[in-house]
Amino acid sequence: MKKLFTSLLILAQSITGFSQTTSTFEDLPLGTSGYWEGADETGGFADGDAYFKNIYTIDEVWGNYWSGGFAYSNIKDNTTAGYKNMYAAYPKAGVGKSEKYAIGASGAVVELTGSAKEKNVTGFYVANTTYAYFSMKNGDYFNPQPFGGNDGNREDWLLLTITGFVNNAPINDTVKVYLADFRFSDNSKDYILETWRWIDTRKLGVVDSLVFDMSASNGSGYNMTTPAYFALDHFNEPLYDVAVIDGSTEAIFKDSPLFKSWAKSATVTRGYQNIDDQSKGYASYGTEENATQKAGVNAVISLGDNGTAVLEFEAPIKNGDGPDFAVFENGFDYDGNQYLELAFVEVSSDGVNYVRFPAVSKTNAFVQTGAYATTDAALLYNLAGKYVANYGTPFDLEELKNNPLLDVNNITHVKLVDVIGKTDLVSSTKDSLGNPVNDPFATPGAASGFDLDAVGVINQNDLATSVSYASEALFAIYPNPSSGEFKMTLLNQSFLGETVTVFDAQGIPLINQPVTATSTVDASAWTNGIYFVRVGNNTQKIIKID
């Protein structure tokens, strides 16, 4: 995922023309403690086009300690409660499983530098610290009861308020983020934020600094009995491709000569018109044939809440230069705003194993998008329906090339999965960061959910070469399961000298080594679970046990 987010940053910068550098904290030095707290008395640290101020107190009586501003860390502990674990973010890593992130205290200040002072700050990700999370979750010495009280009915909350400043004077507007909220009449909606959540700060305008203040139902700033700390990452990260009306560079028009063919068949499993009121029945608008011609030719077919559509093609899709296929929906624009209904996209090279494109939604997941509300396309990545009708959302198989369940040069099936669009943390559909994907909800009626128009193929295999070798037994592995070594015997000697690659369950390569007639893979240091071994186009599953 870290590689994914690095590539997304580069892509976003090239699309939007942003010249400032995002603060990811990855290149900042760390000692063996796993955190920097300002003991060098430098007063802060610079990363990207921003300076993060730090206050470190030297006290002969109480000792030396971090007393304000920002620190940074790579600690991955979301199980240890208490102040001794105050430098850990609860998500257990940075955004996209990156190594480092910042920890802020109430009153922390970020000063913008370079070109960042000339543009609106786009936003950043925030999360709870492990210290604050467990204080709210379980209570502690200063908070004998957890948030909500013992009966769950107490209206507790933890609030982060971001204020922009120009020449040391605050602007009129602020951005408020509830890191925990127990004020709902329905206690099932109460939450303590457990993931990284994108915070859009563009409305603050052009500022030269930001101040982060914290308050809670039990006080504010350092008078709070709840720990006044938060985690921050990917500060001032560029957004994604903008809406078509704004001069999109990524959307592909239906008449583009890039398209070589369109889906030949579609199999649709309808979802409910309203998943919260199933008495209304299923979506019913359109027929499967509607998804099998060029975009804009047929009517659409509506999937309904969490409905699916599986598309097949005359020739398999392959991983070529640039995007390899595009998905069309019937979103529309009014008064410069876009009404967009979204879907996840998955692909398969055998019709059995499907792999989902990593999707990111930065749309405000704290406030539900209403049935007829609009969505900012610049906040969406790898979600079908990002663009209005007749403009396809492109997908590049290069992003999935290392997945052991997939032959990216022989994609036979494309699956669309409707995004329900709810923001509650229980029943919502989540993006690749685990956050709710917010789109119009509810949209009850025959045409509810994602409205599939077409899937256009850009890079396709020749029929004569669209052969998968996944069923050919190239090698045997034993013992399987194993607690230590796996032995591999090559059954097809023509693959001698090729590379054997072992992937974990997330598709991250762990081992690359030359293929020999008999090879050994040492798994003794691996955690228990499922792994995949690939030679050529042949992949086999192995299981590591104690």
C-alpha positions in Angstrom: 0.0 0.0 0.0 2.9 2.4 0.7 4.0 2.0 -2.9 0.4 2.7 -4.0 0.2 5.9 -2.1 3.5 7.1 -3.4 2.3 6.6 -7.0 -1.0 8.3 -6.2 0.9 11.3 -4.9 3.0 11.5 -8.1 -0.2 11.1 -10.2 -2.1 13.7 -8.3 0.7 16.2 -8.5 1.0 15.7 -12.3 -2.7 16.1 -12.8 -3.4 19.1 -10.6 -0.2 21.0 -11.3 0.6 21.3 -7.6 4.2 22.1 -7.0 4.3 21.9 -3.2 5.6 18.8 -1.6 3.4 16.7 0.6 4.6 16.1 4.2 4.7 12.3 4.6 7.5 12.3 7.3 9.1 9.3 5.7 12.5 10.8 5.2 12.8 12.3 8.7 15.6 10.6 10.9 14.6 8.5 13.9 16.7 7.0 16.7 16.2 3.7 18.3 13.3 5.0 20.5 11.0 5.1 17.5 10.0 8.7 18.0 11.4 12.2 17.9 10.1 14.5 20.6 12.3 17.6 20.3 15.1 16.8 22.8 17.6 18.4 20.4 15.8 21.7 21.2 15.6 22.7 17.5 12.1 23.9 18.0 10.5 21.8 15.3 11.1 20.0 12.0 10.5 20.7 8.3 9.0 18.2 5.9 7.5 19.0 2.5 6.5 22.7 2.3 5.6 22.9 6.0 7.4 23.5 9.3 6.0 21.6 12.3 6.7 23.5 15.5 7.8 21.7 18.7 8.0 22.7 22.3 10.4 20.7 24.5 10.7 21.6 28.2 13.9 21.4 30.2 13.0 21.2 33.9 15.4 20.4 36.7 12.6 19.3 39.0 10.2 17.4 36.7 12.7 16.3 34.1 12.9 17.0 30.4 9.8 16.3 28.3 7.8 17.1 25.1 5.3 19.7 26.2 3.6 20.9 23.0 3.5 21.1 19.2 4.4 18.2 17.1 6.5 15.1 17.4 6.9 12.3 14.9 7.0 8.5 15.2 7.1 5.0 13.6 5.7 3.1 16.6 3.2 0.4 15.7 1.5 -0.3 19.0 -2.3 -0.1 19.2 -2.7 -2.4 22.2 -0.8 -0.7 25.1 -2.8 1.8 27.0 -1.5 4.7 29.0 0.8 7.7 28.7 3.9 5.6 28.2 2.6 4.8 24.7 1.7 8.5 23.8 3.7 8.5 20.5 1.7 5.7 18.8 -1.1 6.2 16.3 -4.0 3.8 16.8 -4.1 2.7 13.1 -0.7 1.0 13.9 1.1 2.7 11.0 1.0 5.8 8.8 -1.4 6.3 5.9 -1.3 3.4 3.5 0.8 1.4 6.0 3.6 3.8 5.7 6.3 3.9 8.3 6.1 7.4 9.9 3.5 9.9 10.9 3.3 13.0 13.2 1.8 13.2 16.7 0.3 16.6 17.6 -0.7 18.1 21.0 -3.5 20.6 21.5 -2.3 24.0 20.3 0.1 22.6 17.8 1.1 24.9 14.9 2.1 24.2 11.3 3.8 27.0 9.4 3.5 26.8 5.6 6.6 27.4 3.5 7.4 27.7 -0.2 4.7 27.4 -2.7 2.3 26.1 -0.1 1.8 29.7 1.1 0.3 30.5 -2.3 -2.5 27.9 -2.5 -5.2 26.5 -0.3 -4.1 23.7 2.0 -5.9 20.7 0.4 -6.1 18.7 3.6 -4.5 15.8 5.5 -5.3 12.6 7.3 -5.9 12.5 11.1 -6.4 9.6 13.5 -6.5 9.0 17.2 -3.4 8.2 19.2 -3.4 4.9 21.0 -3.1 6.8 24.3 -6.3 8.8 23.7 -8.2 5.9 22.2 -7.9 3.6 25.2 -8.6 6.4 27.6 -11.9 6.9 25.8 -12.6 3.3 25.2 -12.0 1.8 28.6 -11.5 4.8 30.9 -8.4 5.4 33.0 -7.2 7.1 36.2 -8.4 10.5 35.1 -11.6 9.2 33.4 -13.0 6.4 35.6 -15.7 5.7 33.1 -15.4 5.1 29.3 -16.9 7.5 26.8 -20.6 7.2 26.9 -20.5 6.3 30.6 -21.2 2.8 31.9 -24.7 2.8 30.4 -23.5 4.2 27.0 -25.9 7.1 27.2 -23.6 9.9 28.3 -22.9 12.4 25.5 -19.1 12.4 25.3 -17.0 13.8 22.5 -13.5 14.6 21.4 -13.1 17.5 19.0 -10.1 18.7 16.9 -10.5 22.2 15.6 -8.3 23.5 12.8 -8.0 27.3 12.4 -6.1 29.1 9.6 -4.0 32.2 10.3 -2.7 35.0 8.1 0.0 37.3 9.5 -0.8 35.9 13.0 -4.5 36.8 12.7 -7.1 34.0 12.6 -9.5 33.8 9.7 -13.2 33.6 10.3 -13.8 30.0 9.4 -12.6 26.7 11.0 -12.7 23.0 10.2 -13.9 20.7 13.0 -13.3 17.0 13.3 -14.9 14.8 15.9 -12.3 12.1 16.7 -15.0 10.5 19.0 -18.7 11.3 19.2 -21.2 9.7 21.6 -24.0 12.3 21.2 -26.2 10.3 18.9 -29.7 9.3 20.1 -29.0 5.9 18.6 -26.1 4.6 20.6 -25.1 2.2 17.7 -23.9 5.3 15.8 -21.5 6.3 18.6 -17.9 6.0 17.6 -14.2 6.4 18.5 -12.3 6.9 15.2 -10.1 3.9 14.6 -8.8 4.7 11.1 -7.0 7.5 9.2 -9.6 9.9 8.0 -9.1 12.6 5.3 -9.9 16.1 6.4 -10.6 18.7 3.6 -9.3 22.1 4.6 -9.7 23.9 1.2 -12.5 26.1 2.6 -10.0 27.9 4.8 -8.4 29.5 1.8 -4.9 30.7 1.4 -3.2 30.9 4.9 0.3 31.0 6.2 -0.2 28.7 9.2 -2.7 26.3 10.9 -3.4 25.8 14.6 -4.8 22.6 15.9 -6.8 22.9 19.1 -8.5 20.1 21.0 -11.5 20.0 23.3 -13.7 17.4 24.8 -16.8 16.9 26.8 -14.6 16.9 29.9 -12.6 20.1 29.2 -10.4 21.7 26.6 -6.6 21.9 25.9 -4.5 20.8 28.8 -7.5 21.1 31.1 -9.0 18.0 29.4 -9.0 14.8 31.3 -9.0 13.0 27.9 -5.5 13.0 26.5 -5.2 16.0 24.2 -3.3 14.3 21.4 -4.0 13.4 17.7 -2.1 11.7 14.9 -1.5 13.4 11.5 -0.1 12.2 8.1 0.1 13.2 4.4 -0.2 16.9 5.2 -1.2 19.0 2.1 -1.6 15.9 -0.1 -2.7 16.8 -3.7 -6.1 15.7 -4.7 -7.0 13.6 -7.7 -8.2 14.3 -11.2 -10.9 17.0 -11.3 -14.4 16.8 -12.8 -14.8 16.8 -16.6 -16.3 20.3 -16.5 -13.1 21.5 -15.0 -10.9 20.2 -17.8 -10.3 16.6 -16.8 -7.1 15.0 -18.1 -8.1 11.4 -17.1 -11.7 10.8 -18.2 -12.0 9.1 -21.6 -14.8 10.2 -23.9 -16.9 7.4 -25.4 -15.9 8.2 -29.0 -12.2 8.0 -28.2 -10.2 5.9 -30.8 -8.5 4.3 -27.8 -11.4 1.9 -27.4 -10.9 -1.4 -29.2 -14.1 -3.2 -28.1 -16.9 -3.3 -25.6 -18.3 -6.0 -23.2 -20.0 -8.9 -25.0 -22.1 -10.1 -22.0 -23.2 -9.0 -18.5 -24.5 -10.9 -15.6 -26.2 -8.7 -13.0 -27.2 -9.6 -9.4 -29.5 -6.8 -8.2 -29.3 -5.1 -4.9 -32.1 -3.6 -2.8 -33.6 -0.3 -3.7 -32.8 0.7 -0.1 -30.7 -1.7 2.0 -32.2 -0.2 5.2 -35.8 -0.8 4.0 -35.8 -4.1 2.1 -39.6 -4.2 1.8 -39.2 -1.9 -1.2 -37.6 -4.8 -3.1 -34.8 -4.8 -5.6 -33.6 -2.4 -8.2 -35.2 -3.3 -11.6 -34.4 -0.6 -14.1 -32.7 -1.8 -17.4 -31.6 -5.1 -18.7 -28.3 -6.9 -18.9 -28.0 -6.3 -22.6 -27.9 -2.6 -21.8 -24.3 -3.0 -20.6 -23.0 -4.8 -23.7 -22.7 -2.1 -26.3 -20.8 1.1 -26.7 -21.4 3.8 -24.0 -24.3 6.1 -24.8 -26.0 3.6 -27.2 -28.2 1.7 -24.8 -30.0 2.7 -21.7 -28.3 1.8 -18.4 -28.9 -1.1 -15.9 -29.2 -0.2 -12.3 -27.5 -2.4 -9.7 -29.2 -1.3 -6.5 -27.5 -1.2 -3.1 -24.5 -3.5 -3.1 -25.6 -5.0 -6.4 -23.0 -6.5 -8.8 -22.4 -6.8 -12.5 -19.9 -9.2 -14.1 -18.8 -8.4 -17.6 -17.1 -10.7 -20.1 -15.4 -9.8 -23.4 -14.6 -11.2 -26.9 -10.9 -11.1 -26.1 -9.2 -10.8 -22.7 -8.0 -7.4 -21.5 -4.2 -7.1 -21.0 -1.9 -4.8 -19.2 -0.6 -2.3 -21.8 0.5 1.2 -21.8 -1.6 3.6 -19.8 -5.2 2.6 -18.8 -6.5 -0.7 -20.0 -10.2 -0.3 -19.8 -12.8 2.3 -18.7 -16.2 2.1 -16.9 -19.1 4.3 -17.9 -22.0 5.5 -15.6 -24.8 8.0 -16.2 -23.8 10.7 -13.7 -24.7 14.3 -14.6 -23.7 17.8 -13.9 -25.8 20.7 -12.9 -24.6 24.2 -12.1 -21.0 23.0 -12.1 -21.6 20.2 -9.5 -21.6 16.5 -10.2 -24.2 13.9 -9.2 -22.1 10.7 -9.0 -23.1 7.2 -8.0 -20.1 5.0 -7.4 -18.9 1.4 -7.6 -15.8 -0.7 -6.8 -14.1 -2.4 -9.7 -12.7 -5.9 -9.6 -11.0 -8.1 -12.2 -10.4 -11.8 -12.7 -8.3 -13.9 -15.1 -10.2 -17.2 -14.2 -13.7 -16.1 -13.4 -13.3 -17.4 -9.8 -10.7 -15.2 -8.1 -11.5 -11.4 -8.2 -9.0 -8.7 -7.2 -10.3 -5.2 -6.3 -8.6 -2.0 -7.5 -7.5 -0.1 -4.4 -10.0 2.7 -4.2 -9.7 5.9 -2.2 -12.6 8.2 -1.2 -11.7 11.5 0.5 -15.3 12.7 0.5 -16.4 13.8 4.0 -17.4 10.6 5.7 -18.7 12.3 8.8 -21.7 13.9 7.0 -24.0 11.7 4.9 -24.4 12.7 1.2 -28.1 13.0 0.6 -30.1 11.3 -2.1 -29.8 14.2 -4.5 -26.5 15.8 -3.3 -23.4 16.2 -5.3 -19.8 14.9 -5.0 -16.4 16.4 -5.7 -14.7 14.2 -8.3 -11.3 15.5 -7.1 -11.8 13.5 -3.9 -12.2 10.1 -5.6 -9.7 7.6 -7.0 -10.3 4.2 -8.6 -14.0 4.4 -8.2 -16.2 3.8 -11.2 -18.8 6.6 -11.7 -16.2 9.3 -10.9 -17.2 11.1 -14.1 -20.4 12.1 -15.7 -22.2 10.3 -18.5 -20.3 9.5 -21.7 -16.9 9.9 -19.9 -15.3 6.7 -18.7 -13.4 6.2 -15.5 -10.0 4.6 -16.6 -8.4 1.6 -14.8 -4.8 0.5 -15.1 -3.9 -3.1 -14.6 -0.3 -2.1 -13.7 -1.5 -1.4 -10.2 -2.4 -5.1 -9.8 0.5 -6.7 -11.5 2.0 -8.3 -8.4 -1.2 -9.9 -7.1 -0.7 -13.7 -7.1 -4.3 -14.5 -7.9 -4.2 -12.6 -11.2 -2.7 -12.8 -14.7 -2.9 -9.1 -15.7 -2.3 -10.0 -19.4 -5.4 -12.3 -19.5 -8.3 -10.5 -17.8 -11.5 -12.3 -18.7 -14.0 -10.8 -16.3 -14.6 -7.3 -14.9 -16.9 -7.0 -11.9 -18.7 -3.8 -10.6 -19.8 -3.7 -7.0 -22.2 -0.9 -6.1 -21.1 1.4 -3.2 -23.9 1.5 -0.7 -22.9 5.1 0.2 -23.7 5.1 3.9 -21.3 6.6 6.3 -22.0 4.6 9.5 -19.1 2.5 10.4 -21.0 -0.7 10.7 -22.9 -1.2 7.4 -21.0 1.1 5.1 -18.8 -0.1 2.3 -15.1 0.8 2.9 -12.3 2.1 0.7 -8.8 0.7 0.8 -8.0 2.6 4.0 -11.1 1.2 5.8 -13.1 4.4 5.6 -16.7 4.7 4.4 -17.2 5.6 0.7 -19.9 8.3 0.8 -22.2 8.7 -2.2 -25.9 9.6 -2.5 -28.0 7.6 -0.1 -30.7 6.5 0.0 -31.9 6.5 -3.7 -34.9 4.2 -3.5 -36.7 3.4 -6.7 -36.3 1.1 -9.7 -33.1 2.9 -10.8 -31.4 2.9 -7.4 -27.6 2.4 -7.0 -24.9 2.4 -9.6 -26.2 2.7 -13.2 -23.9 0.8 -15.5 -23.7 2.0 -19.0 -20.7 0.2 -20.5 -17.2 -1.1 -20.1 -14.8 -0.2 -22.9 -11.6 -2.1 -23.6 -8.4 -0.2 -24.5 -5.7 -2.9 -24.4 -6.8 -6.4 -25.4 -5.2 -9.7 -26.1 -5.3 -11.3 -29.5 -7.7 -14.3 -29.4 -4.8 -16.5 -30.5 -2.7 -15.6 -27.5 -5.3 -15.3 -24.8 -4.2 -18.5 -23.1 -3.8 -18.9 -19.4 -1.3 -21.4 -18.0 -2.8 -21.2 -14.5 -4.1 -24.8 -14.8 -0.8 -26.3 -15.9 1.1 -27.9 -13.1 4.6 -26.4 -13.3 5.8 -27.3 -9.8 4.9 -29.3 -6.7 5.2 -27.9 -3.2 5.6 -30.0 0.0 5.0 -30.3 2.9 1.9 -28.0 2.7 1.0 -26.7 5.3 4.4 -26.3 6.9 5.9 -24.8 10.0 9.3 -24.2 8.5 10.6 -25.0 5.0 8.6 -25.6 1.9 10.3 -27.7 -0.8 9.5 -27.1 -4.4 10.1 -29.5 -7.3 9.9 -28.1 -10.8 7.7 -30.3 -13.1 8.3 -28.4 -16.3 12.0 -28.0 -16.9 11.5 -25.3 -19.5 11.0 -22.9 -16.6 14.5 -23.4 -15.2 16.1 -20.0 -14.6 12.8 -18.2 -14.3 11.9 -16.4 -11.1 9.9 -17.9 -8.2 8.1 -15.2 -6.2 6.3 -15.6 -2.9 3.6 -13.1 -2.0 1.7 -12.6 1.2 -2.1 -12.4 1.3 -2.0 -8.7 0.4 0.0 -9.4 -2.8 3.3 -8.0 -1.4 6.3 -9.9 -2.7 8.4 -11.4 0.0 10.9 -13.5 -1.9 12.3 -13.5 -5.4 14.8 -16.2 -6.3 15.8 -18.2 -9.4 13.9 -21.4 -10.2 16.0 -24.6 -9.9 15.0 -28.2 -10.3 14.5 -28.4 -6.5 14.2 -25.3 -4.4 13.6 -24.5 -0.8 11.6 -21.6 0.6 12.3 -20.8 4.3 9.1 -19.7 6.0 10.2 -20.2 9.6 10.2 -16.4 10.3 6.8 -15.8 8.7 3.6 -15.2 10.6 1.0 -17.9 10.3 -1.4 -17.6 7.4 -1.8 -18.0 3.6 0.9 -17.2 1.1 1.2 -17.6 -2.7 4.0 -19.0 -4.8 4.2 -18.0 -8.4 6.3 -19.3 -11.3 5.4 -17.9 -14.7 1.6 -17.8 -14.8 1.2 -20.6 -12.4 0.3 -19.8 -8.8 -0.1 -22.1 -5.8 -1.3 -21.5 -2.3 0.8 -22.5 0.7 -0.1 -22.3 4.4 2.3 -21.4 7.2 1.4 -22.9 10.6 3.1 -23.3 14.0 
